[in-house]
Amino acid sequence: MKIYTQEIRRSQLVLTYGPGAIIESIYGPRLIKSTINGMQGQFSEGNLEKYEIDNDRLCTGIQSIVNGYQSRKIIGGNFPKDTDNVHIFSPISNIELEGRLSQKARYSTLEFPEWKICYGKMPDKKHDDPVLFNSKNSKKCPVCQNTYTSSVRFLMACRRGHLDNVKWKWIVHKNSSIKECNPDYYVWKAGGVSLASIAIRCPECQSEVTMNDVYNTRFDCTGKYPESPENSGEKGCDEYMHVMQRQASSLYLPLTIMLVKIPEYDSGINSLFNNTRIFLTANPLIKKWKNNDDIIQILDELHDSFNANGILEETYIIFKNYLMEYGIEKLKSSLEKFNNTRKMNFIDFIDQEFDSLLQGPRNCENFVMGKHEIIKSIDSFPALNVYPVNRLKTTTVQIGYTRKVPTDKKNKKDKNQEYQELDPIVSSASAIRSDNHDGNDYWYQGFEGVGEGIFITFSEGEFSGLKKRKAYNEWYSTFSKGDVKNTMSGNTSVTHPLYVWLHTLSHAIINVLSLYSGYSSASMRERIYIDRNQKNGGILIYTSTPGEDAGMGGLSGLVTQEKLQQILVKAKERIDICSNDPLCLDVSKGSKSQNGAACYSCILISETSCEQRNMFLDRHLITGD
């Protein structure tokens, strides 16, 4: 059988087309399988280690986020437990495996949905009405034997990520007294453009249903993950399934997290501890050593353990030279720093990033920051320090996905269960049983990106004037309740007025930077920082692309007094004036709303650029009215 291939970038497997996504190929819609099913025998521990991305902090962050979902029982698929280890690997490309471009398939997909429509347009094989049939057993139309067919646009999904073909037989005969019909096809009658004008009829008993009825029907969940059959249950979950279009953007929303590599954990011996295998091998040995008197025994045991676990000789030599120069105490100190990070959560790592950025100019391999410019207070803006970040390195991982299925509390089968406002996720990990520790190794797809950016923070280390703004109390009352259910990381600070102020300003600046930098607003990303005391904060606006080349200075080159002054003035204008005013400005923060005054004409940007998906924004906090 001929295998058809289609090219895709590795970063797309993380950002857009991860496991569970539907990609529209030239041969019809295809479902991206889980990594263990899609990599066609290449998913093995020895093979994946060649492409492992070393970032122990991010692995720990993934574990903390997954544990949060697990504690609320809203995660499906393969997900790590406390005894398991998390790893990140870069999707394998043909160039890496063969050293050249080729059309050899590296990742298999699944034809989905299975149902097709034949319009009978062949000159010698016409039929009056289109025919709906299941192509699982045969690709040919059961009426005209034509293979030139189109996949049906509809499928059904539930809020917990389960996905399946529409139960056409059941829905067509739902209100019929004849239940034993089992036709080879159904007649698809399209009388107009509305759903009510599309009818599906059984050719045997003439039972009929409109697509409007199909859309309004709640189906019992089948519990299927077609990308990962081994995780599909025999019974469905307690949510109902609803019919959706396969190309709906809400059908697949990838959940990605990112950390910036900071010098404190990415230089010297610390960069080696980022590798999970090296850390797990060295940790128990280094902990038990007391002093430098046992240096020979230390090196012997370290060498034997590294060899037994397949760690390169070059790594041992680095450890040896470090021990000989600095001694065991400094090595234990570095190791203890990583032991402490394993007790942290993802928000702690964001705080580490902020602390590192506040330290100012540095020149490291993966992080270069220049001297800051001070922008004096403009209107309602306090004085700001703006740093050029000439080079930064990021690691981005997809931890899972959600499906935004039309539903409400009444659609839940178990009325006694608490309705979760945070959408359940399906984990994107695949597991391998480990021989090196109790538990499994869970592998997530990710990629490293290199780029540039600018970092903005308060010159005085705080913004005391914010409390005078009218909208301050509206946002602070939400923050004080500490009940933020719709953030993936569980960061309750996103509703603090300072965070919202910074977030709103960030969006305005991104829109203006697209006019100055040469980057589109969709190609820039943001990260908002706020310290634990909710006094100081910062904005990192950056670009990052896979590869080893940093940006061309389009962002960092803007850090001059003259240009920054212009950018901030224009950003303030975007916040003050919106073409949708007074409708936009009349909106204020409510108890159940995620935004105040914010719309696509003024503040909202591409959701791929915003970590909070265009939530927690309010012009009122900046305008002061």
VEXDREN-2710 file (C-alpha; in Angstrom, 1 decimal):
% VEXDREN-2710
k/r/px/py/pz
1/MET/0.0/0.0/0.0
2/LYS/1.3/3.4/-1.0
3/ILE/2.1/5.7/1.9
4/TYR/1.4/9.4/1.4
5/THR/3.4/12.0/3.3
6/GLN/3.1/15.6/4.2
7/GLU/5.7/17.9/5.7
8/ILE/5.3/19.5/9.0
9/ARG/7.6/21.6/11.2
10/ARG/8.7/20.1/14.5
11/SER/7.4/23.1/16.4
12/GLN/4.0/22.5/14.9
13/LEU/3.8/19.2/16.7
14/VAL/4.0/21.1/19.9
15/LEU/2.1/24.3/19.2
16/THR/-0.6/23.3/16.8
17/TYR/-0.8/19.6/15.8
18/GLY/-0.1/17.7/19.0
19/PRO/-1.7/14.3/19.8
20/GLY/-5.5/14.5/19.4
21/ALA/-5.4/17.3/16.8
22/ILE/-7.0/17.0/13.4
23/ILE/-4.8/18.2/10.5
24/GLU/-6.3/18.8/7.1
25/SER/-4.1/17.0/4.6
26/ILE/-4.3/16.9/0.8
27/TYR/-5.9/13.4/1.2
28/GLY/-8.5/14.5/3.8
29/PRO/-8.6/15.0/7.6
30/ARG/-6.1/13.0/9.7
31/LEU/-5.9/12.7/13.4
32/ILE/-2.5/13.0/15.0
33/LYS/-1.8/9.9/17.1
34/SER/-0.1/9.9/20.5
35/THR/3.7/9.8/20.3
36/ILE/3.9/6.2/21.3
37/ASN/1.5/5.2/18.5
38/GLY/2.6/7.8/15.9
39/MET/6.3/7.3/16.0
40/GLN/6.1/3.9/14.4
41/GLY/8.5/1.9/16.6
42/GLN/10.9/4.8/17.2
43/PHE/9.4/5.5/20.6
44/SER/12.0/3.8/22.9
45/GLU/14.0/5.0/25.8
46/GLY/17.3/4.6/24.1
47/ASN/16.1/6.4/21.0
48/LEU/14.4/9.3/22.8
49/GLU/17.4/10.0/25.0
50/LYS/19.3/11.1/21.9
51/TYR/16.8/13.9/21.4
52/GLU/16.1/14.7/25.1
53/ILE/15.9/18.4/26.0
54/ASP/17.7/19.0/29.3
55/ASN/15.5/21.2/31.6
56/ASP/14.9/19.7/35.0
57/ARG/13.1/22.9/36.2
58/LEU/10.5/22.6/33.4
59/CYS/10.1/18.9/34.0
60/THR/9.3/19.6/37.7
61/GLY/7.0/22.4/36.6
62/ILE/5.1/20.0/34.4
63/GLN/4.7/17.5/37.3
64/SER/3.3/20.3/39.6
65/ILE/0.7/21.4/37.0
66/VAL/-0.3/17.8/36.3
67/ASN/-0.6/17.1/40.0
68/GLY/-3.0/20.1/40.3
69/TYR/-5.2/18.6/37.6
70/GLN/-5.0/15.2/39.1
71/SER/-6.1/16.4/42.5
72/ARG/-9.2/17.8/40.9
73/LYS/-9.7/14.6/38.9
74/ILE/-9.9/16.5/35.6
75/ILE/-7.1/14.9/33.6
76/GLY/-7.2/12.0/31.2
77/GLY/-4.8/10.0/29.0
78/ASN/-1.3/9.2/30.2
79/PHE/-0.1/11.4/33.1
80/PRO/2.8/11.0/35.5
81/LYS/2.3/10.1/39.2
82/ASP/4.6/11.3/42.0
83/THR/6.9/8.2/41.6
84/ASP/7.4/8.8/37.9
85/ASN/9.9/10.9/36.1
86/VAL/9.1/13.5/33.4
87/HIS/11.2/14.0/30.3
88/ILE/11.1/16.3/27.3
89/PHE/12.2/15.4/23.8
90/SER/12.4/17.2/20.5
91/PRO/10.3/15.6/17.7
92/ILE/12.6/13.6/15.5
93/SER/13.1/14.9/12.0
94/ASN/14.3/13.2/8.7
95/ILE/17.4/15.4/8.6
96/GLU/18.5/14.2/12.0
97/LEU/17.9/10.6/11.2
98/GLU/19.1/10.5/7.6
99/GLY/21.3/13.6/7.3
100/ARG/19.2/14.9/4.4
101/LEU/15.7/15.8/3.3
102/SER/13.5/12.9/2.5
103/GLN/9.8/12.0/2.0
104/LYS/10.0/9.0/4.4
105/ALA/7.2/9.0/6.9
106/ARG/8.3/9.5/10.5
107/TYR/4.9/10.0/12.2
108/SER/1.8/8.1/11.3
109/THR/-1.7/9.5/11.5
110/LEU/-5.3/8.1/11.6
111/GLU/-8.1/8.8/9.1
112/PHE/-10.8/10.6/11.1
113/PRO/-13.7/10.9/10.9
114/GLU/-14.4/7.6/9.2
115/TRP/-17.7/8.7/7.6
116/LYS/-17.7/10.1/4.1
117/ILE/-20.1/11.7/1.7
118/CYS/-20.2/10.7/-2.0
119/TYR/-21.9/13.3/-4.2
120/GLY/-22.2/11.0/-7.2
121/LYS/-20.7/13.4/-9.7
122/MET/-18.9/10.9/-12.0
123/PRO/-20.5/11.1/-15.5
124/ASP/-21.3/7.4/-15.7
125/LYS/-22.0/6.9/-11.9
126/LYS/-24.4/9.6/-10.9
127/HIS/-27.0/9.4/-8.1
128/ASP/-29.6/12.1/-7.3
129/ASP/-28.7/12.7/-3.7
130/PRO/-25.4/12.6/-1.8
131/VAL/-24.7/9.4/0.1
132/LEU/-23.3/9.2/3.7
133/PHE/-21.4/6.0/4.5
134/ASN/-18.8/4.5/6.8
135/SER/-15.4/4.1/5.0
136/LYS/-13.8/1.9/7.7
137/ASN/-14.3/-1.3/5.7
138/SER/-14.4/0.1/2.2
139/LYS/-13.4/3.5/0.6
140/LYS/-15.8/3.0/-2.2
141/CYS/-19.3/4.5/-2.2
142/PRO/-21.8/1.6/-1.7
143/VAL/-24.1/3.1/-4.4
144/CYS/-21.8/4.0/-7.3
145/GLN/-18.5/2.4/-6.2
146/ASN/-16.8/5.8/-6.6
147/THR/-13.7/6.5/-4.5
148/TYR/-13.7/10.3/-5.0
149/THR/-15.5/11.1/-1.8
150/SER/-15.3/13.8/0.9
151/SER/-15.0/13.3/4.7
152/VAL/-18.1/14.4/6.6
153/ARG/-17.6/17.7/8.5
154/PHE/-19.2/16.5/11.7
155/LEU/-18.0/14.5/14.7
156/MET/-18.8/14.4/18.4
157/ALA/-16.8/15.3/21.4
158/CYS/-17.2/15.7/25.2
159/ARG/-15.7/18.2/27.6
160/ARG/-13.2/15.7/28.9
161/GLY/-11.5/15.3/25.6
162/HIS/-13.3/12.2/24.3
163/LEU/-13.8/12.1/20.6
164/ASP/-15.8/9.8/18.3
165/ASN/-17.7/9.5/15.0
166/VAL/-21.3/10.7/15.1
167/LYS/-23.7/7.8/15.9
168/TRP/-25.6/8.2/12.6
169/LYS/-27.5/5.0/12.9
170/TRP/-28.7/5.8/16.4
171/ILE/-29.7/9.4/15.7
172/VAL/-31.5/8.6/12.4
173/HIS/-33.6/5.9/14.1
174/LYS/-33.9/7.6/17.5
175/ASN/-37.6/8.5/17.1
176/SER/-38.5/5.6/14.8
177/SER/-40.3/2.4/15.9
178/ILE/-38.0/0.4/13.6
179/LYS/-34.7/-0.2/15.3
180/GLU/-33.3/-3.1/13.4
181/CYS/-32.4/-1.3/10.2
182/ASN/-28.7/-1.6/9.3
183/PRO/-28.3/0.1/5.9
184/ASP/-24.9/0.4/4.1
185/TYR/-25.5/4.1/3.7
186/TYR/-27.8/7.0/4.4
187/VAL/-29.2/9.6/2.0
188/TRP/-27.9/13.1/2.6
189/LYS/-30.5/15.7/1.4
190/ALA/-29.3/19.3/1.5
191/GLY/-32.1/21.6/0.7
192/GLY/-30.4/24.9/1.7
193/VAL/-27.6/26.4/3.8
194/SER/-29.2/26.1/7.2
195/LEU/-28.8/23.1/9.5
196/ALA/-32.6/22.6/9.5
197/SER/-32.5/22.2/5.7
198/ILE/-30.1/19.3/5.8
199/ALA/-31.8/15.9/6.3
200/ILE/-30.2/12.4/6.7
201/ARG/-32.6/9.6/5.7
202/CYS/-32.4/5.8/6.1
203/PRO/-33.0/4.3/2.6
204/GLU/-34.7/1.2/4.0
205/CYS/-37.2/2.5/6.6
206/GLN/-37.3/6.2/5.5
207/SER/-36.6/7.4/9.0
208/GLU/-35.2/10.9/8.9
209/VAL/-33.5/13.5/11.1
210/THR/-32.2/17.0/10.4
211/MET/-28.8/18.3/11.2
212/ASN/-30.5/20.8/13.5
213/ASP/-31.8/17.9/15.5
214/VAL/-28.4/16.2/15.5
215/TYR/-26.8/19.4/16.8
216/ASN/-29.3/19.7/19.6
217/THR/-28.9/16.1/20.7
218/ARG/-26.8/15.1/23.7
219/PHE/-25.0/11.8/23.1
220/ASP/-23.8/9.5/25.9
221/CYS/-20.0/9.6/26.0
222/THR/-18.2/6.7/24.4
223/GLY/-15.0/7.3/26.4
224/LYS/-12.8/7.1/23.3
225/TYR/-9.4/8.7/22.7
226/PRO/-8.9/7.7/19.0
227/GLU/-5.3/9.0/19.1
228/SER/-4.6/6.7/22.1
229/PRO/-6.8/3.5/22.0
230/GLU/-5.0/2.1/25.0
231/ASN/-6.3/4.9/27.2
232/SER/-9.9/4.6/25.9
233/GLY/-12.4/3.3/28.4
234/GLU/-15.1/0.7/27.9
235/LYS/-17.5/3.1/29.4
236/GLY/-17.9/6.9/28.8
237/CYS/-17.4/9.6/31.4
238/ASP/-20.1/11.6/33.2
239/GLU/-20.2/14.3/30.5
240/TYR/-22.4/14.3/27.4
241/MET/-21.0/14.4/23.9
242/HIS/-22.0/17.1/21.4
243/VAL/-21.7/17.3/17.6
244/MET/-19.1/19.8/16.4
245/GLN/-17.4/20.6/13.1
246/ARG/-14.0/19.0/12.7
247/GLN/-12.4/22.3/11.7
248/ALA/-13.7/24.2/14.7
249/SER/-10.9/26.0/16.5
250/SER/-12.4/25.1/19.8
251/LEU/-12.2/21.4/19.1
252/TYR/-8.5/21.3/20.0
253/LEU/-6.8/23.9/22.2
254/PRO/-3.2/22.8/23.0
255/LEU/-1.9/23.7/26.5
256/THR/1.7/24.7/26.3
257/ILE/4.1/26.0/29.0
258/MET/7.4/27.7/28.6
259/LEU/10.4/28.6/30.7
260/VAL/13.3/30.9/29.9
261/LYS/16.7/29.4/30.6
262/ILE/18.3/31.6/33.2
263/PRO/22.1/31.7/34.0
264/GLU/21.7/30.5/37.6
265/TYR/20.6/27.0/36.3
266/ASP/22.1/27.0/32.9
267/SER/25.9/27.4/33.3
268/GLY/28.8/25.3/34.3
269/ILE/28.0/22.2/36.3
270/ASN/24.4/23.3/36.8
271/SER/23.7/22.7/33.1
272/LEU/24.5/19.0/33.6
273/PHE/22.1/18.6/36.5
274/ASN/19.3/19.7/34.1
275/ASN/19.6/16.2/32.6
276/THR/17.3/14.0/34.5
277/ARG/19.4/10.8/34.1
278/ILE/22.6/12.6/35.2
279/PHE/20.8/14.1/38.2
280/LEU/19.2/10.8/39.3
281/THR/22.5/9.0/39.0
282/ALA/24.7/11.6/40.7
283/ASN/22.3/12.7/43.4
284/PRO/22.5/9.6/45.8
285/LEU/26.2/9.3/45.4
286/ILE/27.2/12.9/46.0
287/LYS/24.8/13.2/49.0
288/LYS/26.6/10.5/51.0
289/TRP/30.1/12.0/50.6
290/LYS/31.5/13.9/53.5
291/ASN/34.7/15.6/52.5
292/ASN/37.5/15.8/50.0
293/ASP/39.6/13.0/51.7
294/ASP/37.5/10.4/49.8
295/ILE/38.1/12.1/46.4
296/ILE/39.5/9.0/44.7
297/GLN/36.7/6.8/45.9
298/ILE/34.2/9.5/44.9
299/LEU/35.5/9.5/41.4
300/ASP/35.6/5.7/41.1
301/GLU/32.0/5.4/42.2
302/LEU/30.9/8.2/40.0
303/HIS/32.6/6.7/37.0
304/ASP/31.1/3.3/37.5
305/SER/27.6/4.7/38.0
306/PHE/27.9/6.8/34.9
307/ASN/29.0/3.9/32.8
308/ALA/26.2/1.6/34.2
309/ASN/23.6/4.2/33.2
310/GLY/24.9/5.0/29.8
311/ILE/26.2/8.5/30.6
312/LEU/28.9/9.7/28.3
313/GLU/32.6/9.7/29.4
314/GLU/32.8/13.4/28.6
315/THR/30.3/14.1/31.3
316/TYR/32.4/12.2/33.8
317/ILE/35.4/14.2/32.9
318/ILE/33.5/17.5/33.5
319/PHE/32.5/16.2/37.0
320/LYS/36.1/15.1/37.6
321/ASN/37.6/18.4/36.7
322/TYR/35.0/20.3/38.8
323/LEU/35.7/18.1/41.8
324/MET/39.4/18.5/41.5
325/GLU/39.2/22.3/41.2
326/TYR/36.3/23.2/43.6
327/GLY/35.9/20.2/45.9
328/ILE/33.0/18.2/47.1
329/GLU/31.3/20.9/49.1
330/LYS/30.7/23.2/46.1
331/LEU/29.4/20.3/44.1
332/LYS/27.0/19.4/46.9
333/SER/25.9/23.0/47.0
334/SER/25.0/23.0/43.3
335/LEU/23.3/19.7/43.7
336/GLU/21.3/20.9/46.7
337/LYS/20.0/23.8/44.6
338/PHE/18.5/21.3/42.1
339/ASN/17.1/19.2/45.0
340/ASN/15.3/22.2/46.2
341/THR/13.8/23.0/42.8
342/ARG/12.2/19.6/42.8
343/LYS/10.1/20.7/45.7
344/MET/8.9/23.8/43.8
345/ASN/5.9/24.4/41.5
346/PHE/5.7/26.2/38.2
347/ILE/4.9/29.5/39.7
348/ASP/8.1/29.3/41.8
349/PHE/10.1/29.0/38.5
350/ILE/8.3/32.1/37.1
351/ASP/9.5/33.9/40.3
352/GLN/13.0/32.7/39.7
353/GLU/12.9/34.1/36.2
354/PHE/11.8/37.5/37.5
355/ASP/14.5/37.5/40.1
356/SER/17.1/36.7/37.5
357/LEU/15.9/39.4/35.1
358/LEU/16.0/42.0/37.9
359/GLN/19.7/41.3/38.3
360/GLY/20.3/43.3/35.1
361/PRO/23.0/43.1/32.4
362/ARG/24.8/39.8/31.9
363/ASN/26.5/38.0/29.1
364/CYS/26.1/34.2/29.1
365/GLU/25.9/31.6/26.5
366/ASN/22.1/31.5/26.4
367/PHE/21.2/34.8/28.0
368/VAL/22.5/38.2/27.0
369/MET/21.0/41.4/28.6
370/GLY/22.2/44.9/28.0
371/LYS/22.1/48.1/30.0
372/HIS/18.7/49.6/30.7
373/GLU/17.2/52.9/29.7
374/ILE/15.1/54.9/32.1
375/ILE/11.8/56.2/30.7
376/LYS/10.5/59.0/32.8
377/SER/6.9/59.1/34.0
378/ILE/4.4/59.7/31.2
379/ASP/0.9/60.9/32.2
380/SER/-0.4/58.0/34.3
381/PHE/2.6/55.7/33.7
382/PRO/5.3/55.6/36.5
383/ALA/9.0/55.7/35.6
384/LEU/10.1/52.5/33.9
385/ASN/13.4/50.6/33.4
386/VAL/13.6/49.0/30.0
387/TYR/16.3/46.4/29.3
388/PRO/17.3/45.0/25.9
389/VAL/17.5/41.2/26.0
390/ASN/19.8/40.5/23.0
391/ARG/19.6/36.7/23.4
392/LEU/17.4/34.3/25.3
393/LYS/16.7/30.6/25.1
394/THR/13.3/29.1/25.8
395/THR/11.9/25.6/26.2
396/THR/8.3/25.1/25.2
397/VAL/6.3/21.9/25.9
398/GLN/2.8/20.8/25.2
399/ILE/1.4/19.1/28.3
400/GLY/-2.0/18.4/26.9
401/TYR/-5.1/19.8/25.3
402/THR/-8.7/20.7/26.0
403/ARG/-11.8/20.6/23.9
404/LYS/-14.2/23.5/24.3
405/VAL/-17.5/21.7/23.8
406/PRO/-20.8/23.6/24.1
407/THR/-22.1/22.6/27.5
408/ASP/-23.5/23.8/30.7
409/LYS/-24.2/22.5/34.2
410/LYS/-27.4/20.9/33.1
411/ASN/-25.5/18.7/30.6
412/LYS/-23.7/16.9/33.4
413/LYS/-25.0/13.4/34.0
414/ASP/-24.1/13.3/37.7
415/LYS/-25.9/16.3/39.1
416/ASN/-24.3/15.8/42.5
417/GLN/-20.7/16.3/41.2
418/GLU/-19.1/19.7/41.5
419/TYR/-19.0/21.3/38.1
420/GLN/-15.4/22.3/37.3
421/GLU/-14.9/25.7/35.7
422/LEU/-11.4/24.8/34.7
423/ASP/-11.6/22.7/31.5
424/PRO/-10.4/19.1/31.9
425/ILE/-7.3/18.3/29.9
426/VAL/-6.0/15.2/28.1
427/SER/-2.3/14.6/28.8
428/SER/0.0/14.5/25.7
429/ALA/2.6/12.3/27.4
430/SER/3.4/8.7/26.5
431/ALA/5.0/6.4/29.1
432/ILE/7.8/3.9/29.1
433/ARG/8.5/1.5/32.0
434/SER/11.9/2.6/33.5
435/ASP/14.6/0.1/34.6
436/ASN/16.4/2.8/36.6
437/HIS/13.8/3.7/39.2
438/ASP/10.4/2.8/40.6
439/GLY/7.8/4.1/38.2
440/ASN/7.6/5.1/34.6
441/ASP/9.3/7.7/32.4
442/TYR/6.8/10.0/30.8
443/TRP/7.9/11.8/27.7
444/TYR/6.5/15.1/26.4
445/GLN/7.2/16.7/23.1
446/GLY/8.9/20.1/23.2
447/PHE/11.3/22.4/21.4
448/GLU/14.0/24.9/22.3
449/GLY/13.8/28.3/20.8
450/VAL/16.3/31.1/20.6
451/GLY/15.3/34.8/20.2
452/GLU/15.4/38.3/21.7
453/GLY/13.2/40.6/23.6
454/ILE/12.8/43.6/26.0
455/PHE/12.2/43.5/29.7
456/ILE/10.2/46.3/31.4
457/THR/10.0/46.9/35.2
458/PHE/9.3/49.8/37.6
459/SER/12.3/52.1/38.2
460/GLU/11.3/52.5/41.9
461/GLY/10.6/48.8/42.4
462/GLU/6.9/49.3/42.9
463/PHE/3.8/51.2/41.7
464/SER/2.2/52.8/44.7
465/GLY/-0.1/55.0/42.6
466/LEU/-2.1/52.1/41.3
467/LYS/-4.3/51.9/44.5
468/LYS/-5.8/55.3/43.6
469/ARG/-7.4/53.9/40.5
470/LYS/-11.2/53.4/40.6
471/ALA/-11.0/49.9/39.1
472/TYR/-8.4/48.8/41.7
473/ASN/-11.0/47.7/44.3
474/GLU/-13.1/45.8/41.7
475/TRP/-10.1/43.6/40.8
476/TYR/-8.7/43.4/44.3
477/SER/-11.9/41.9/45.7
478/THR/-11.6/39.1/43.1
479/PHE/-8.0/38.6/44.0
480/SER/-8.6/38.5/47.8
481/LYS/-11.0/35.6/47.4
482/GLY/-8.2/33.5/45.9
483/ASP/-10.6/31.6/43.7
484/VAL/-9.2/31.5/40.2
485/LYS/-10.3/28.2/38.6
486/ASN/-9.6/28.9/35.0
487/THR/-5.8/29.3/35.0
488/MET/-3.8/26.3/34.0
489/SER/-0.9/26.9/36.5
490/GLY/-3.2/27.8/39.4
491/ASN/-1.6/31.3/39.6
492/THR/-4.0/33.4/41.7
493/SER/-2.0/36.6/41.2
494/VAL/-3.5/36.9/37.7
495/THR/-6.5/38.8/39.2
496/HIS/-4.3/41.2/41.3
497/PRO/-4.7/44.8/40.0
498/LEU/-1.0/45.1/39.5
499/TYR/-0.9/42.0/37.3
500/VAL/-3.9/43.3/35.3
501/TRP/-2.3/46.7/34.9
502/LEU/1.0/45.2/33.6
503/HIS/-0.9/42.7/31.3
504/THR/-3.0/45.5/29.8
505/LEU/0.1/47.6/29.1
506/SER/1.9/44.6/27.6
507/HIS/-0.9/44.1/25.1
508/ALA/-0.8/47.7/24.0
509/ILE/2.9/47.7/23.7
510/ILE/2.9/44.5/21.6
511/ASN/0.4/46.1/19.2
512/VAL/2.7/49.2/18.8
513/LEU/5.9/47.2/18.6
514/SER/4.6/45.5/15.5
515/LEU/4.8/48.9/13.8
516/TYR/8.4/49.4/14.8
517/SER/10.2/46.1/15.1
518/GLY/9.5/44.2/11.9
519/TYR/7.8/41.4/13.9
520/SER/4.1/40.9/13.6
521/SER/2.1/41.1/16.8
522/ALA/1.3/37.4/16.4
523/SER/5.0/36.4/16.4
524/MET/5.7/38.2/19.7
525/ARG/4.9/36.6/23.1
526/GLU/4.6/38.0/26.6
527/ARG/5.3/36.9/30.1
528/ILE/4.0/39.0/33.0
529/TYR/5.8/38.9/36.4
530/ILE/4.6/39.9/39.8
531/ASP/6.4/39.3/43.0
532/ARG/5.0/37.4/46.0
533/ASN/4.3/40.7/47.8
534/GLN/2.4/42.1/44.8
535/LYS/4.5/45.3/44.9
536/ASN/6.9/44.9/42.0
537/GLY/6.3/43.5/38.6
538/GLY/7.6/43.3/35.1
539/ILE/6.9/42.5/31.4
540/LEU/9.0/40.3/29.1
541/ILE/8.1/40.7/25.5
542/TYR/10.1/38.3/23.3
543/THR/10.3/36.3/20.1
544/SER/11.6/32.8/20.0
545/THR/12.0/30.4/17.1
546/PRO/13.5/26.8/16.9
547/GLY/17.2/26.8/16.0
548/GLU/20.4/28.3/17.4
549/ASP/20.2/31.8/15.8
550/ALA/18.9/34.6/17.9
551/GLY/16.8/37.5/16.5
552/MET/18.2/40.3/14.3
553/GLY/17.8/43.0/16.9
554/GLY/14.3/44.1/15.8
555/LEU/13.1/44.1/19.4
556/SER/16.2/44.7/21.5
557/GLY/17.4/47.4/19.1
558/LEU/14.4/49.5/20.1
559/VAL/15.7/50.1/23.6
560/THR/16.7/53.8/23.1
561/GLN/15.2/56.8/24.9
562/GLU/13.7/58.3/21.8
563/LYS/12.0/55.1/20.4
564/LEU/10.8/53.9/23.8
565/GLN/9.2/57.3/24.5
566/GLN/7.3/57.1/21.1
567/ILE/6.2/53.5/21.8
568/LEU/4.8/54.2/25.2
569/VAL/3.0/57.3/24.0
570/LYS/1.3/55.3/21.2
571/ALA/0.6/52.5/23.6
572/LYS/-1.2/55.0/25.9
573/GLU/-3.2/56.3/23.0
574/ARG/-4.4/52.7/22.2
575/ILE/-5.5/52.3/25.8
576/ASP/-7.2/55.7/26.1
577/ILE/-9.1/55.6/22.8
578/CYS/-10.9/52.6/21.3
579/SER/-13.0/52.7/18.1
580/ASN/-15.6/50.7/20.0
581/ASP/-16.1/53.4/22.7
582/PRO/-18.3/54.1/24.5
583/LEU/-19.4/50.4/24.3
584/CYS/-15.9/49.1/25.2
585/LEU/-15.3/51.7/27.9
586/ASP/-18.7/51.1/29.5
587/VAL/-17.7/47.5/30.5
588/SER/-16.3/47.1/34.0
589/LYS/-15.0/44.2/36.0
590/GLY/-17.9/42.0/37.3
591/SER/-17.9/39.1/39.8
592/LYS/-18.0/36.6/37.0
593/SER/-16.3/38.4/34.1
594/GLN/-12.6/37.8/33.3
595/ASN/-12.1/41.2/31.7
596/GLY/-13.0/44.8/32.2
597/ALA/-12.8/47.2/29.2
598/ALA/-11.0/45.3/26.5
599/CYS/-11.8/44.3/22.9
600/TYR/-10.0/43.5/19.7
601/SER/-10.1/47.1/18.6
602/CYS/-7.8/48.2/21.4
603/ILE/-6.2/45.6/23.7
604/LEU/-6.8/42.0/22.7
605/ILE/-4.1/40.3/20.6
606/SER/-3.6/36.8/19.1
607/GLU/-4.3/34.2/21.8
608/THR/-1.0/32.4/20.8
609/SER/0.8/35.5/22.0
610/CYS/-1.0/35.8/25.4
611/GLU/-0.3/33.4/28.2
612/GLN/-3.7/34.0/29.7
613/ARG/-5.7/33.7/26.4
614/ASN/-6.8/37.4/26.4
615/MET/-8.2/37.2/30.0
616/PHE/-7.4/39.5/32.9
617/LEU/-7.3/42.8/31.0
618/ASP/-8.9/46.2/31.8
619/ARG/-8.2/49.6/30.3
620/HIS/-9.8/51.3/33.4
621/LEU/-6.8/50.4/35.6
622/ILE/-4.6/52.5/33.3
623/THR/-7.0/55.3/32.3
624/GLY/-8.0/55.7/36.0
625/ASP/-11.7/56.5/35.2
END
